[in-house]
């Protein structure tokens, strides 16, 4: 048997087969890489729209992602000394943990316009001892600044003309004296957050004379956070994503306002209602994309910037963070002038969000990243370096493919501005401006296996299949490349052997003379 001839036949017969196999592998891999993800993306987009029957719709109305609100008070330990002119000495107490529930009730789902969802929202908070510091109770007595008195004084000093201002000052002084109001109050922890009241506040609410001056409180109590209120978020209208998936969850209208509020007097875009409430975003987020979130608690739209990737229960998410530029003083960042942040670095002005307007400012807890002068004005504030970033920053972790917020944290400290006043004895010893920290709130969620299972119904299962398909495509491409290499190698060997055979049969002295 002629083995050389047989090998040559095998090579010649095998080469076309290998070429066909290589082309088939590359073709199938191309189909898998290009077509399958596109089809799955369409399926995911259809499943995440906020329409009845979809898991995301049910989670939007009644989310199972557990959310807690942890409240930390700054207890004033030298109240009388503070009124006399001493630096306030503060002691952090907490957390006081509350389980938060957000229930949305659809008001109108139009068959003619499935891209619009109108709803109201009720938020309730239930004290959770397991999420609270050991030994704390809602009845713990906390001493802090009398927000009602400070607000009343601030409103009185803004009255015009001067005759009206003088009348308001005299009336308020009599009221303060009659009711025995002080610059500070001491009350139960729970009431300070949800519904604190006293004779002074009740008089501010019901006084005919104060009403004549336009200084009445809208309620006979002070609340920092509403609890069990059906109009917590007022009627809201958002896009379902059925018409344009890129608009899913974005506000169309909030509390009767389309596109913008009338809260911030400076305008310049400060009143714009942009983005979502922060739980849903458009699917297929691009890395390093900036997100917009409208926070109705403070009536502002905030931009969240991409900072990196994180993992929760094996799921990769993009992390977005509230940038430090948000808290820069308008003196240093003119963009923040539209919100009236004429204050030291590290704070945002919240006065117009209060009714009546009170000189309240928000900041990161313990004035983190703020001007050193803010902490130097009080005793007892010192950001814990072991947790100041993990506990004090505001972050969103969003699954980039389905656009769902799987874990978040929102931290905000409430501060009230105190100034010296020659009109009111309660403020005559204050060396202002003093941005007095009252408390801070850490609102956060925890991604759980149960929530992960629910999200799998919204397209995560298909996403995992796509990932497997992509690895199959990579394998096929690798096989195709190896096959092409073998084909090339065999062809090269055949060419070399052909040359050797030709050279062997050619006389060395073909042109020699005989």
Long-range contacts (C-beta under 8 A, 24 or more apart in sequence): 8-494, 8-497, 11-490, 11-493, 11-494, 12-494, 14-490, 15-487, 15-490, 15-491, 18-483, 18-486, 18-487, 18-490, 19-483, 19-487, 21-483, 22-479, 22-480, 22-481, 22-483, 22-484, 22-487, 23-480, 25-476, 25-477, 25-479, 25-480, 25-483, 26-476, 26-477, 26-480, 28-473, 28-476, 29-473, 29-474, 29-476, 29-477, 29-480, 32-469, 32-470, 32-472, 32-473, 32-476, 33-470, 33-473, 36-466, 36-469, 37-466, 37-469, 37-470, 40-459, 40-462, 40-463, 40-465, 40-466, 41-283, 41-284, 43-459, 43-462, 44-283, 44-401, 44-402, 44-458, 44-459, 44-462, 44-463, 45-241, 45-245, 45-283, 47-457, 47-458, 47-459, 48-241, 48-245, 48-248, 48-280, 48-283, 48-402, 48-403, 48-404, 48-458, 48-459, 49-240, 49-241, 49-242, 49-245, 49-248, 50-117, 50-238, 50-240, 50-241, 50-242, 50-248, 50-249, 50-280, 51-114, 51-240, 51-242, 52-109, 54-458, 55-454, 55-455, 55-457, 55-458, 56-280, 56-404, 56-458, 57-240, 59-454, 60-104, 60-249, 60-279, 60-280, 61-103, 61-104, 61-105, 61-106, 61-119, 62-102, 62-103, 62-104, 63-102, 63-279, 64-450, 64-451, 64-454, 65-279, 65-405, 65-406, 65-445, 65-446, 65-447, 65-448, 65-451, 66-99, 66-445, 66-446, 66-448, 67-99, 67-100, 67-101, 67-102, 67-443, 67-444, 67-445, 68-97, 68-98, 68-99, 68-100, 68-128, 68-131, 68-443, 68-444, 68-445, 68-446, 69-97, 69-98, 69-100, 69-125, 69-225, 69-441, 69-442, 69-443, 70-94, 70-95, 70-96, 70-97, 70-98, 70-131, 70-132, 70-441, 70-442, 70-443, 70-444, 71-95, 71-96, 71-97, 71-98, 71-189, 71-193, 71-439, 71-440, 71-441, 72-96, 72-365, 72-439, 72-440, 72-441, 72-442, 73-142, 73-144, 73-189, 73-192, 73-438, 73-439, 74-144, 74-380, 74-381, 74-437, 74-438, 74-439, 75-142, 75-143, 75-144, 76-143, 76-144, 76-145, 76-184, 77-143, 79-143, 79-182, 79-184, 79-186, 82-183, 82-184, 83-182, 83-183, 83-184, 83-426, 83-429, 84-429, 85-429, 85-430, 85-431, 87-377, 87-378, 87-379, 88-378, 88-379, 88-380, 88-434, 88-436, 89-378, 89-379, 89-380, 90-378, 90-379, 90-380, 90-381, 90-437, 91-380, 92-380, 93-133, 93-136, 93-140, 93-142, 93-189, 94-132, 94-133, 94-136, 95-131, 95-132, 95-133, 95-136, 95-442, 96-127, 96-132, 96-133, 96-136, 96-138, 96-189, 96-190, 97-127, 97-128, 97-129, 97-130, 97-131, 97-132, 98-125, 98-126, 98-127, 98-128, 98-131, 99-125, 99-126, 99-128, 99-131, 100-124, 100-125, 100-443, 101-125, 101-126, 104-233, 107-235, 114-240, 114-242, 114-243, 115-239, 115-240, 115-241, 115-242, 115-243, 115-244, 115-247, 116-237, 116-238, 116-239, 116-240, 116-252, 117-237, 117-238, 117-239, 117-240, 118-235, 118-236, 118-237, 119-235, 119-236, 119-238, 120-230, 120-231, 120-233, 120-234, 120-235, 120-236, 121-232, 121-233, 121-236, 122-228, 122-229, 122-230, 122-232, 123-226, 123-227, 123-228, 123-229, 123-232, 123-233, 124-227, 124-228, 125-194, 125-225, 125-227, 127-190, 136-189, 137-189, 138-188, 138-189, 138-190, 139-188, 139-189, 139-190, 140-188, 140-189, 141-186, 141-187, 141-188, 141-189, 142-186, 142-187, 142-188, 142-189, 142-192, 143-184, 143-185, 143-186, 144-184, 144-185, 144-192, 144-438, 144-439, 145-183, 145-184, 145-185, 145-416, 145-418, 145-436, 145-438, 146-181, 146-182, 146-183, 146-184, 146-185, 146-200, 147-222, 147-358, 147-360, 147-416, 147-438, 148-181, 148-200, 148-201, 148-204, 148-217, 148-222, 149-176, 149-181, 149-182, 149-183, 149-200, 149-426, 150-183, 150-358, 150-359, 150-416, 150-417, 150-418, 151-354, 151-356, 151-357, 151-358, 151-359, 152-204, 152-215, 153-421, 153-423, 153-424, 153-426, 153-427, 154-357, 154-358, 154-359, 155-215, 155-356, 155-357, 156-213, 156-215, 157-421, 157-423, 159-213, 164-213, 167-213, 168-213, 168-215, 169-423, 169-424, 171-209, 171-210, 171-213, 172-210, 172-215, 172-424, 173-423, 173-424, 175-200, 175-203, 175-204, 175-207, 175-210, 176-200, 176-424, 176-426, 178-203, 179-203, 181-426, 182-426, 183-426, 183-427, 183-430, 192-224, 192-439, 193-223, 193-224, 193-225, 193-439, 194-223, 194-224, 194-225, 194-227, 195-221, 195-222, 195-223, 195-227, 196-221, 196-222, 196-223, 197-221, 197-222, 215-356, 216-356, 217-356, 218-355, 218-356, 224-414, 224-439, 225-441, 233-296, 234-296, 238-276, 238-277, 241-282, 245-282, 245-283, 246-282, 247-282, 248-276, 248-280, 248-281, 248-282, 248-283, 248-403, 249-276, 249-277, 249-279, 249-280, 249-281, 249-282, 250-274, 250-275, 250-276, 251-275, 251-276, 251-277, 251-294, 254-294, 254-296, 255-296, 261-299, 263-299, 263-352, 263-353, 264-299, 264-338, 264-339, 264-340, 264-352, 265-340, 265-352, 266-337, 266-338, 266-339, 266-340, 267-338, 268-337, 268-338, 269-338, 270-300, 270-338, 270-339, 272-301, 273-301, 274-301, 275-301, 278-396, 278-405, 278-408, 279-404, 279-405, 280-403, 280-404, 280-405, 281-398, 281-403, 281-404, 281-405, 282-403, 283-401, 283-402, 283-403, 283-459, 284-400, 284-401, 284-403, 285-318, 285-398, 285-400, 285-401, 285-403, 287-318, 287-400, 290-320, 291-320, 291-396, 291-398, 293-396, 295-410, 297-353, 298-348, 298-350, 298-353, 298-362, 298-412, 299-352, 299-353, 300-339, 300-348, 302-326, 304-394, 304-396, 307-395, 310-397, 312-397, 312-406, 312-407, 312-447, 313-447, 313-448, 313-449, 313-452, 315-399, 315-406, 315-447, 315-452, 315-460, 316-399, 316-400, 317-397, 317-398, 317-399, 317-400, 317-406, 317-407, 318-397, 318-398, 318-399, 318-400, 319-395, 319-396, 319-397, 320-395, 320-396, 320-397, 320-398, 321-393, 321-394, 321-395, 321-396, 322-393, 322-394, 322-395, 324-369, 327-363, 327-364, 327-369, 327-370, 329-371, 343-417, 343-435, 344-370, 344-371, 344-373, 344-374, 344-435, 345-369, 345-370, 345-371, 346-370, 346-371, 346-374, 347-374, 347-415, 347-435, 350-414, 358-416, 359-416, 359-417, 360-414, 360-415, 360-416, 360-417, 361-414, 361-415, 361-416, 361-417, 361-435, 362-412, 362-413, 362-414, 362-415, 363-412, 363-413, 363-415, 363-435, 363-437, 364-392, 364-393, 364-411, 364-412, 364-413, 365-391, 365-392, 365-411, 365-412, 365-413, 365-440, 365-442, 366-392, 366-413, 366-437, 366-440, 367-413, 367-437, 368-392, 368-393, 374-435, 377-434, 377-435, 378-434, 378-436, 378-437, 381-437, 391-442, 397-447, 399-455, 399-460, 401-459, 401-460, 401-463, 402-455, 402-458, 402-459, 402-460, 402-463, 404-455, 404-458, 405-445, 406-447, 406-451, 406-455, 407-444, 407-445, 407-446, 407-447, 408-444, 408-445, 409-442, 409-443, 409-444, 409-445, 410-441, 410-442, 410-443, 410-444, 411-440, 411-441, 411-442, 411-443, 412-440, 412-441, 413-437, 413-439, 413-440, 413-441, 414-438, 414-439, 414-440, 414-441
